[in-house]
Amino acid sequence: MVGQRETAAEMMVLDSTTNEIIAMGADQRAAAFEERFSKWGSATDAFKFWSERVVTNIDALHGIKR
């Protein structure tokens, strides 16, 4: 169960041809002290974190280093 100051997400990546599951993930992030003063601060920071992780993992699969 996600608390008031937490953001949670689930992700599933499917192969578009076979509909086979390629990857799945779930995570939840608690708000840091500063984020609690903004209505959307916790969610914004959590989704920014997750999107950066997805890009990093896709780049790593393709041998790209940033």
PyMOL Python script that loads the backbone (N, CA, C, O; Angstrom):
from pymol import cmd

cmd.read_pdbstr("""\
ATOM      1  N   MET A   1       0.839  -1.185   0.000  1.00  0.00           N
ATOM      2  CA  MET A   1       0.000   0.000   0.000  1.00  0.00           C
ATOM      3  C   MET A   1       0.881   1.244   0.000  1.00  0.00           C
ATOM      4  O   MET A   1       1.853   1.320   0.752  1.00  0.00           O
ATOM      5  N   VAL A   2       0.549   2.204  -0.829  1.00  0.00           N
ATOM      6  CA  VAL A   2       1.319   3.432  -0.969  1.00  0.00           C
ATOM      7  C   VAL A   2       0.774   4.470   0.005  1.00  0.00           C
ATOM      8  O   VAL A   2      -0.435   4.692   0.076  1.00  0.00           O
ATOM      9  N   GLY A   3       1.681   5.109   0.762  1.00  0.00           N
ATOM     10  CA  GLY A   3       1.288   6.145   1.708  1.00  0.00           C
ATOM     11  C   GLY A   3       0.967   7.451   1.013  1.00  0.00           C
ATOM     12  O   GLY A   3       1.060   7.567  -0.209  1.00  0.00           O
ATOM     13  N   GLN A   4       0.584   8.443   1.827  1.00  0.00           N
ATOM     14  CA  GLN A   4       0.185   9.738   1.274  1.00  0.00           C
ATOM     15  C   GLN A   4       1.300  10.446   0.524  1.00  0.00           C
ATOM     16  O   GLN A   4       1.041  11.134  -0.463  1.00  0.00           O
ATOM     17  N   ARG A   5       2.516  10.289   0.968  1.00  0.00           N
ATOM     18  CA  ARG A   5       3.636  10.997   0.353  1.00  0.00           C
ATOM     19  C   ARG A   5       4.547  10.059  -0.425  1.00  0.00           C
ATOM     20  O   ARG A   5       5.766  10.227  -0.426  1.00  0.00           O
ATOM     21  N   GLU A   6       3.955   9.074  -1.083  1.00  0.00           N
ATOM     22  CA  GLU A   6       4.709   8.143  -1.901  1.00  0.00           C
ATOM     23  C   GLU A   6       4.077   8.063  -3.280  1.00  0.00           C
ATOM     24  O   GLU A   6       2.880   8.294  -3.447  1.00  0.00           O
ATOM     25  N   THR A   7       4.894   7.736  -4.254  1.00  0.00           N
ATOM     26  CA  THR A   7       4.435   7.547  -5.621  1.00  0.00           C
ATOM     27  C   THR A   7       4.856   6.151  -6.053  1.00  0.00           C
ATOM     28  O   THR A   7       5.988   5.736  -5.802  1.00  0.00           O
ATOM     29  N   ALA A   8       3.956   5.430  -6.697  1.00  0.00           N
ATOM     30  CA  ALA A   8       4.262   4.067  -7.135  1.00  0.00           C
ATOM     31  C   ALA A   8       3.973   3.926  -8.626  1.00  0.00           C
ATOM     32  O   ALA A   8       3.118   4.617  -9.180  1.00  0.00           O
ATOM     33  N   ALA A   9       4.710   3.012  -9.262  1.00  0.00           N
ATOM     34  CA  ALA A   9       4.496   2.740 -10.684  1.00  0.00           C
ATOM     35  C   ALA A   9       4.803   1.287 -10.978  1.00  0.00           C
ATOM     36  O   ALA A   9       5.632   0.662 -10.316  1.00  0.00           O
ATOM     37  N   GLU A  10       4.125   0.764 -11.974  1.00  0.00           N
ATOM     38  CA  GLU A  10       4.395  -0.567 -12.500  1.00  0.00           C
ATOM     39  C   GLU A  10       4.593  -0.435 -13.999  1.00  0.00           C
ATOM     40  O   GLU A  10       3.956   0.397 -14.644  1.00  0.00           O
ATOM     41  N   MET A  11       5.491  -1.269 -14.564  1.00  0.00           N
ATOM     42  CA  MET A  11       5.773  -1.185 -15.991  1.00  0.00           C
ATOM     43  C   MET A  11       5.884  -2.592 -16.560  1.00  0.00           C
ATOM     44  O   MET A  11       6.440  -3.488 -15.926  1.00  0.00           O
ATOM     45  N   MET A  12       5.354  -2.773 -17.752  1.00  0.00           N
ATOM     46  CA  MET A  12       5.511  -4.033 -18.470  1.00  0.00           C
ATOM     47  C   MET A  12       5.867  -3.688 -19.916  1.00  0.00           C
ATOM     48  O   MET A  12       5.192  -2.878 -20.553  1.00  0.00           O
ATOM     49  N   VAL A  13       6.931  -4.308 -20.428  1.00  0.00           N
ATOM     50  CA  VAL A  13       7.371  -4.098 -21.802  1.00  0.00           C
ATOM     51  C   VAL A  13       7.044  -5.359 -22.585  1.00  0.00           C
ATOM     52  O   VAL A  13       7.460  -6.458 -22.220  1.00  0.00           O
ATOM     53  N   LEU A  14       6.288  -5.184 -23.675  1.00  0.00           N
ATOM     54  CA  LEU A  14       5.872  -6.319 -24.498  1.00  0.00           C
ATOM     55  C   LEU A  14       6.531  -6.254 -25.869  1.00  0.00           C
ATOM     56  O   LEU A  14       6.748  -5.171 -26.412  1.00  0.00           O
ATOM     57  N   ASP A  15       6.850  -7.422 -26.425  1.00  0.00           N
ATOM     58  CA  ASP A  15       7.315  -7.513 -27.802  1.00  0.00           C
ATOM     59  C   ASP A  15       6.104  -7.225 -28.697  1.00  0.00           C
ATOM     60  O   ASP A  15       5.066  -7.874 -28.568  1.00  0.00           O
ATOM     61  N   SER A  16       6.238  -6.267 -29.590  1.00  0.00           N
ATOM     62  CA  SER A  16       5.098  -5.848 -30.410  1.00  0.00           C
ATOM     63  C   SER A  16       4.661  -6.896 -31.431  1.00  0.00           C
ATOM     64  O   SER A  16       3.535  -6.842 -31.926  1.00  0.00           O
ATOM     65  N   THR A  17       5.524  -7.832 -31.748  1.00  0.00           N
ATOM     66  CA  THR A  17       5.185  -8.868 -32.720  1.00  0.00           C
ATOM     67  C   THR A  17       4.555 -10.091 -32.062  1.00  0.00           C
ATOM     68  O   THR A  17       3.533 -10.599 -32.523  1.00  0.00           O
ATOM     69  N   THR A  18       5.175 -10.556 -30.984  1.00  0.00           N
ATOM     70  CA  THR A  18       4.719 -11.799 -30.350  1.00  0.00           C
ATOM     71  C   THR A  18       3.871 -11.566 -29.098  1.00  0.00           C
ATOM     72  O   THR A  18       3.266 -12.501 -28.574  1.00  0.00           O
ATOM     73  N   ASN A  19       3.828 -10.347 -28.629  1.00  0.00           N
ATOM     74  CA  ASN A  19       3.126  -9.991 -27.394  1.00  0.00           C
ATOM     75  C   ASN A  19       3.759 -10.660 -26.172  1.00  0.00           C
ATOM     76  O   ASN A  19       3.138 -10.743 -25.112  1.00  0.00           O
ATOM     77  N   GLU A  20       4.996 -11.134 -26.326  1.00  0.00           N
ATOM     78  CA  GLU A  20       5.727 -11.759 -25.230  1.00  0.00           C
ATOM     79  C   GLU A  20       6.223 -10.679 -24.267  1.00  0.00           C
ATOM     80  O   GLU A  20       6.629  -9.597 -24.692  1.00  0.00           O
ATOM     81  N   ILE A  21       6.186 -10.983 -22.970  1.00  0.00           N
ATOM     82  CA  ILE A  21       6.687 -10.041 -21.974  1.00  0.00           C
ATOM     83  C   ILE A  21       8.205 -10.039 -22.023  1.00  0.00           C
ATOM     84  O   ILE A  21       8.837 -11.085 -21.875  1.00  0.00           O
ATOM     85  N   ILE A  22       8.792  -8.869 -22.230  1.00  0.00           N
ATOM     86  CA  ILE A  22      10.237  -8.713 -22.289  1.00  0.00           C
ATOM     87  C   ILE A  22      10.783  -8.297 -20.920  1.00  0.00           C
ATOM     88  O   ILE A  22      11.828  -8.779 -20.483  1.00  0.00           O
ATOM     89  N   ALA A  23      10.062  -7.400 -20.256  1.00  0.00           N
ATOM     90  CA  ALA A  23      10.511  -6.907 -18.946  1.00  0.00           C
ATOM     91  C   ALA A  23       9.322  -6.434 -18.140  1.00  0.00           C
ATOM     92  O   ALA A  23       8.310  -5.993 -18.686  1.00  0.00           O
ATOM     93  N   MET A  24       9.464  -6.537 -16.823  1.00  0.00           N
ATOM     94  CA  MET A  24       8.443  -6.032 -15.910  1.00  0.00           C
ATOM     95  C   MET A  24       9.158  -5.387 -14.727  1.00  0.00           C
ATOM     96  O   MET A  24      10.268  -5.780 -14.369  1.00  0.00           O
ATOM     97  N   GLY A  25       8.514  -4.405 -14.133  1.00  0.00           N
ATOM     98  CA  GLY A  25       9.105  -3.770 -12.963  1.00  0.00           C
ATOM     99  C   GLY A  25       8.058  -3.042 -12.147  1.00  0.00           C
ATOM    100  O   GLY A  25       7.003  -2.663 -12.656  1.00  0.00           O
ATOM    101  N   ALA A  26       8.360  -2.854 -10.883  1.00  0.00           N
ATOM    102  CA  ALA A  26       7.506  -2.094  -9.977  1.00  0.00           C
ATOM    103  C   ALA A  26       8.400  -1.393  -8.972  1.00  0.00           C
ATOM    104  O   ALA A  26       9.434  -1.928  -8.571  1.00  0.00           O
ATOM    105  N   ASP A  27       8.004  -0.203  -8.569  1.00  0.00           N
ATOM    106  CA  ASP A  27       8.794   0.560  -7.607  1.00  0.00           C
ATOM    107  C   ASP A  27       7.884   1.562  -6.922  1.00  0.00           C
ATOM    108  O   ASP A  27       6.833   1.928  -7.449  1.00  0.00           O
ATOM    109  N   GLN A  28       8.296   2.000  -5.748  1.00  0.00           N
ATOM    110  CA  GLN A  28       7.620   3.127  -5.121  1.00  0.00           C
ATOM    111  C   GLN A  28       8.680   4.005  -4.500  1.00  0.00           C
ATOM    112  O   GLN A  28       9.703   3.525  -4.013  1.00  0.00           O
ATOM    113  N   ARG A  29       8.423   5.290  -4.525  1.00  0.00           N
ATOM    114  CA  ARG A  29       9.377   6.290  -4.047  1.00  0.00           C
ATOM    115  C   ARG A  29       8.710   7.136  -2.979  1.00  0.00           C
ATOM    116  O   ARG A  29       7.590   7.613  -3.165  1.00  0.00           O
ATOM    117  N   ALA A  30       9.385   7.319  -1.882  1.00  0.00           N
ATOM    118  CA  ALA A  30       8.895   8.188  -0.814  1.00  0.00           C
ATOM    119  C   ALA A  30       9.362   9.617  -1.098  1.00  0.00           C
ATOM    120  O   ALA A  30      10.432   9.835  -1.666  1.00  0.00           O
ATOM    121  N   ALA A  31       8.551  10.565  -0.698  1.00  0.00           N
ATOM    122  CA  ALA A  31       8.893  11.975  -0.914  1.00  0.00           C
ATOM    123  C   ALA A  31      10.032  12.382   0.014  1.00  0.00           C
ATOM    124  O   ALA A  31      10.042  12.025   1.192  1.00  0.00           O
ATOM    125  N   ALA A  32      10.978  13.122  -0.521  1.00  0.00           N
ATOM    126  CA  ALA A  32      12.035  13.707   0.290  1.00  0.00           C
ATOM    127  C   ALA A  32      11.467  14.926   1.007  1.00  0.00           C
ATOM    128  O   ALA A  32      10.371  15.385   0.683  1.00  0.00           O
ATOM    129  N   PHE A  33      12.189  15.438   1.954  1.00  0.00           N
ATOM    130  CA  PHE A  33      11.694  16.549   2.771  1.00  0.00           C
ATOM    131  C   PHE A  33      11.248  17.735   1.922  1.00  0.00           C
ATOM    132  O   PHE A  33      10.159  18.269   2.137  1.00  0.00           O
ATOM    133  N   GLU A  34      12.078  18.160   0.954  1.00  0.00           N
ATOM    134  CA  GLU A  34      11.755  19.349   0.151  1.00  0.00           C
ATOM    135  C   GLU A  34      10.517  19.130  -0.718  1.00  0.00           C
ATOM    136  O   GLU A  34       9.740  20.058  -0.943  1.00  0.00           O
ATOM    137  N   GLU A  35      10.336  17.901  -1.205  1.00  0.00           N
ATOM    138  CA  GLU A  35       9.228  17.602  -2.117  1.00  0.00           C
ATOM    139  C   GLU A  35       7.872  17.687  -1.430  1.00  0.00           C
ATOM    140  O   GLU A  35       6.853  17.834  -2.104  1.00  0.00           O
ATOM    141  N   ARG A  36       7.839  17.599  -0.127  1.00  0.00           N
ATOM    142  CA  ARG A  36       6.575  17.599   0.604  1.00  0.00           C
ATOM    143  C   ARG A  36       5.888  18.956   0.592  1.00  0.00           C
ATOM    144  O   ARG A  36       4.720  19.057   0.965  1.00  0.00           O
ATOM    145  N   PHE A  37       6.593  20.001   0.170  1.00  0.00           N
ATOM    146  CA  PHE A  37       6.014  21.338   0.154  1.00  0.00           C
ATOM    147  C   PHE A  37       5.341  21.672  -1.167  1.00  0.00           C
ATOM    148  O   PHE A  37       4.761  22.748  -1.310  1.00  0.00           O
ATOM    149  N   SER A  38       5.409  20.776  -2.122  1.00  0.00           N
ATOM    150  CA  SER A  38       4.802  20.976  -3.432  1.00  0.00           C
ATOM    151  C   SER A  38       3.754  19.897  -3.653  1.00  0.00           C
ATOM    152  O   SER A  38       3.974  18.734  -3.316  1.00  0.00           O
ATOM    153  N   LYS A  39       2.612  20.281  -4.220  1.00  0.00           N
ATOM    154  CA  LYS A  39       1.530  19.318  -4.436  1.00  0.00           C
ATOM    155  C   LYS A  39       1.981  18.155  -5.316  1.00  0.00           C
ATOM    156  O   LYS A  39       1.630  17.007  -5.043  1.00  0.00           O
ATOM    157  N   TRP A  40       2.749  18.434  -6.362  1.00  0.00           N
ATOM    158  CA  TRP A  40       3.156  17.386  -7.302  1.00  0.00           C
ATOM    159  C   TRP A  40       4.640  17.078  -7.247  1.00  0.00           C
ATOM    160  O   TRP A  40       5.133  16.312  -8.074  1.00  0.00           O
ATOM    161  N   GLY A  41       5.370  17.652  -6.295  1.00  0.00           N
ATOM    162  CA  GLY A  41       6.818  17.471  -6.223  1.00  0.00           C
ATOM    163  C   GLY A  41       7.242  16.018  -6.151  1.00  0.00           C
ATOM    164  O   GLY A  41       8.165  15.611  -6.856  1.00  0.00           O
ATOM    165  N   SER A  42       6.595  15.237  -5.322  1.00  0.00           N
ATOM    166  CA  SER A  42       6.947  13.828  -5.152  1.00  0.00           C
ATOM    167  C   SER A  42       6.738  13.051  -6.452  1.00  0.00           C
ATOM    168  O   SER A  42       7.613  12.294  -6.873  1.00  0.00           O
ATOM    169  N   ALA A  43       5.589  13.237  -7.082  1.00  0.00           N
ATOM    170  CA  ALA A  43       5.281  12.507  -8.320  1.00  0.00           C
ATOM    171  C   ALA A  43       6.213  12.937  -9.453  1.00  0.00           C
ATOM    172  O   ALA A  43       6.718  12.098 -10.199  1.00  0.00           O
ATOM    173  N   THR A  44       6.436  14.229  -9.577  1.00  0.00           N
ATOM    174  CA  THR A  44       7.313  14.734 -10.632  1.00  0.00           C
ATOM    175  C   THR A  44       8.714  14.158 -10.500  1.00  0.00           C
ATOM    176  O   THR A  44       9.290  13.695 -11.484  1.00  0.00           O
ATOM    177  N   ASP A  45       9.260  14.183  -9.305  1.00  0.00           N
ATOM    178  CA  ASP A  45      10.607  13.666  -9.101  1.00  0.00           C
ATOM    179  C   ASP A  45      10.672  12.154  -9.294  1.00  0.00           C
ATOM    180  O   ASP A  45      11.648  11.643  -9.843  1.00  0.00           O
ATOM    181  N   ALA A  46       9.656  11.442  -8.853  1.00  0.00           N
ATOM    182  CA  ALA A  46       9.639   9.983  -9.013  1.00  0.00           C
ATOM    183  C   ALA A  46       9.614   9.599 -10.491  1.00  0.00           C
ATOM    184  O   ALA A  46      10.369   8.724 -10.914  1.00  0.00           O
ATOM    185  N   PHE A  47       8.752  10.244 -11.281  1.00  0.00           N
ATOM    186  CA  PHE A  47       8.669   9.898 -12.704  1.00  0.00           C
ATOM    187  C   PHE A  47       9.910  10.336 -13.460  1.00  0.00           C
ATOM    188  O   PHE A  47      10.299   9.680 -14.427  1.00  0.00           O
ATOM    189  N   LYS A  48      10.543  11.430 -13.046  1.00  0.00           N
ATOM    190  CA  LYS A  48      11.811  11.830 -13.665  1.00  0.00           C
ATOM    191  C   LYS A  48      12.876  10.766 -13.383  1.00  0.00           C
ATOM    192  O   LYS A  48      13.623  10.381 -14.282  1.00  0.00           O
ATOM    193  N   PHE A  49      12.944  10.293 -12.136  1.00  0.00           N
ATOM    194  CA  PHE A  49      13.887   9.240 -11.757  1.00  0.00           C
ATOM    195  C   PHE A  49      13.662   7.992 -12.595  1.00  0.00           C
ATOM    196  O   PHE A  49      14.609   7.444 -13.159  1.00  0.00           O
ATOM    197  N   TRP A  50      12.399   7.532 -12.683  1.00  0.00           N
ATOM    198  CA  TRP A  50      12.092   6.307 -13.423  1.00  0.00           C
ATOM    199  C   TRP A  50      12.391   6.462 -14.911  1.00  0.00           C
ATOM    200  O   TRP A  50      12.923   5.536 -15.524  1.00  0.00           O
ATOM    201  N   SER A  51      12.066   7.596 -15.500  1.00  0.00           N
ATOM    202  CA  SER A  51      12.314   7.771 -16.937  1.00  0.00           C
ATOM    203  C   SER A  51      13.812   7.762 -17.231  1.00  0.00           C
ATOM    204  O   SER A  51      14.242   7.219 -18.249  1.00  0.00           O
ATOM    205  N   GLU A  52      14.606   8.360 -16.345  1.00  0.00           N
ATOM    206  CA  GLU A  52      16.059   8.339 -16.538  1.00  0.00           C
ATOM    207  C   GLU A  52      16.611   6.920 -16.417  1.00  0.00           C
ATOM    208  O   GLU A  52      17.522   6.545 -17.155  1.00  0.00           O
ATOM    209  N   ARG A  53      16.069   6.134 -15.501  1.00  0.00           N
ATOM    210  CA  ARG A  53      16.511   4.741 -15.346  1.00  0.00           C
ATOM    211  C   ARG A  53      16.174   3.918 -16.583  1.00  0.00           C
ATOM    212  O   ARG A  53      16.989   3.104 -17.017  1.00  0.00           O
ATOM    213  N   VAL A  54      14.991   4.113 -17.159  1.00  0.00           N
ATOM    214  CA  VAL A  54      14.592   3.381 -18.360  1.00  0.00           C
ATOM    215  C   VAL A  54      15.545   3.721 -19.509  1.00  0.00           C
ATOM    216  O   VAL A  54      16.014   2.823 -20.209  1.00  0.00           O
ATOM    217  N   VAL A  55      15.833   5.000 -19.707  1.00  0.00           N
ATOM    218  CA  VAL A  55      16.744   5.417 -20.775  1.00  0.00           C
ATOM    219  C   VAL A  55      18.130   4.819 -20.555  1.00  0.00           C
ATOM    220  O   VAL A  55      18.747   4.321 -21.497  1.00  0.00           O
ATOM    221  N   THR A  56      18.624   4.865 -19.321  1.00  0.00           N
ATOM    222  CA  THR A  56      19.938   4.304 -19.006  1.00  0.00           C
ATOM    223  C   THR A  56      19.989   2.811 -19.318  1.00  0.00           C
ATOM    224  O   THR A  56      20.967   2.326 -19.885  1.00  0.00           O
ATOM    225  N   ASN A  57      18.938   2.085 -18.948  1.00  0.00           N
ATOM    226  CA  ASN A  57      18.911   0.637 -19.204  1.00  0.00           C
ATOM    227  C   ASN A  57      18.808   0.311 -20.686  1.00  0.00           C
ATOM    228  O   ASN A  57      19.454  -0.626 -21.154  1.00  0.00           O
ATOM    229  N   ILE A  58      18.016   1.059 -21.426  1.00  0.00           N
ATOM    230  CA  ILE A  58      17.911   0.837 -22.876  1.00  0.00           C
ATOM    231  C   ILE A  58      19.252   1.144 -23.543  1.00  0.00           C
ATOM    232  O   ILE A  58      19.709   0.393 -24.405  1.00  0.00           O
ATOM    233  N   ASP A  59      19.877   2.246 -23.143  1.00  0.00           N
ATOM    234  CA  ASP A  59      21.195   2.583 -23.696  1.00  0.00           C
ATOM    235  C   ASP A  59      22.212   1.475 -23.395  1.00  0.00           C
ATOM    236  O   ASP A  59      23.001   1.104 -24.263  1.00  0.00           O
ATOM    237  N   ALA A  60      22.191   0.954 -22.176  1.00  0.00           N
ATOM    238  CA  ALA A  60      23.126  -0.114 -21.798  1.00  0.00           C
ATOM    239  C   ALA A  60      22.905  -1.361 -22.653  1.00  0.00           C
ATOM    240  O   ALA A  60      23.866  -2.027 -23.036  1.00  0.00           O
ATOM    241  N   LEU A  61      21.657  -1.676 -22.952  1.00  0.00           N
ATOM    242  CA  LEU A  61      21.367  -2.827 -23.805  1.00  0.00           C
ATOM    243  C   LEU A  61      21.923  -2.644 -25.214  1.00  0.00           C
ATOM    244  O   LEU A  61      22.261  -3.617 -25.888  1.00  0.00           O
ATOM    245  N   HIS A  62      22.013  -1.380 -25.656  1.00  0.00           N
ATOM    246  CA  HIS A  62      22.535  -1.089 -26.985  1.00  0.00           C
ATOM    247  C   HIS A  62      24.013  -0.722 -26.961  1.00  0.00           C
ATOM    248  O   HIS A  62      24.571  -0.343 -27.991  1.00  0.00           O
ATOM    249  N   GLY A  63      24.650  -0.829 -25.808  1.00  0.00           N
ATOM    250  CA  GLY A  63      26.082  -0.537 -25.698  1.00  0.00           C
ATOM    251  C   GLY A  63      26.423   0.939 -25.702  1.00  0.00           C
ATOM    252  O   GLY A  63      27.562   1.310 -25.982  1.00  0.00           O
ATOM    253  N   ILE A  64      25.460   1.778 -25.396  1.00  0.00           N
ATOM    254  CA  ILE A  64      25.677   3.224 -25.366  1.00  0.00           C
ATOM    255  C   ILE A  64      26.012   3.652 -23.936  1.00  0.00           C
ATOM    256  O   ILE A  64      25.288   3.331 -22.993  1.00  0.00           O
ATOM    257  N   LYS A  65      27.119   4.380 -23.794  1.00  0.00           N
ATOM    258  CA  LYS A  65      27.513   4.889 -22.467  1.00  0.00           C
ATOM    259  C   LYS A  65      27.367   6.406 -22.459  1.00  0.00           C
ATOM    260  O   LYS A  65      27.792   7.078 -23.398  1.00  0.00           O
ATOM    261  N   ARG A  66      26.779   6.932 -21.423  1.00  0.00           N
ATOM    262  CA  ARG A  66      26.603   8.390 -21.305  1.00  0.00           C
ATOM    263  C   ARG A  66      27.380   8.914 -20.137  1.00  0.00           C
ATOM    264  O   ARG A  66      27.359  10.116 -19.872  1.00  0.00           O
TER     265      ARG A  66
END
""", "prot")
cmd.dss("prot")
cmd.show_as("cartoon", "prot")
cmd.util.cbc("prot")
cmd.orient("prot")
